[in-house]
Amino acid sequence: MSVGSTCRSSCDHAMRIKDKLFRRWSPPQCSRPGDCPVPPQQDRLLRRLDWLGYAHFRRWKLYGEETLARHPTVIWLHGDALTVEYQETPLAQYTVRYQPDKKHFNAVPEARRFETPYRSLQGRLWELDETLWHLAKRLPEYAPRKKQRKKPMPLQLPLLEDPPVAQE
């Protein structure tokens, strides 16, 4: 076995793993409703946790796990239950209330974290309760971009006037 073939096979393996992790999941096409493994009203979306362990979803920040910062996670949305999971391990579950358009969230009244093997081994100095640590935060709405006014170009005045030239 040559060195080139070993590198090629490991690079191919890494590319396949990358494709699995970062491909947006789409539900399977089913011929009959009973054959579908995932109910049609259930959404499964891939999100990457930010550096604090929050996933951004529909103008909300939802806490997953701080030790999994910058890792891809899956968000399951089924009715009014939203679950954040990593490698088929649920990290947190949220109850959501919808706005009248039935798409955007109005509130996230309940949040529950699960005990997972991904917790930090280093303990916290103090326990954070709901008043100090919000597991779900609403992000500010998008604001329209302000138009830039065109400023008139300033006129450069001469610093010194030329003295009149004497004629002989």
Secondary structure, 3 states (H helix, E strand, C coil): CCHHHHHHHHHHHHHHHHHHHHCCCCCCCCCCHHHCCCCCCEEEEEEECCCCCEEEECCEEEECCHHHCCCEEEEEEECCEEEEEECCEEEEEEEEEECCCCCCEEEEEEEEECCCCCCCCCCCCCCCCCCCCCCEEECCCCCCCCCCCCCCCCCCCCCCCCCCCCCC
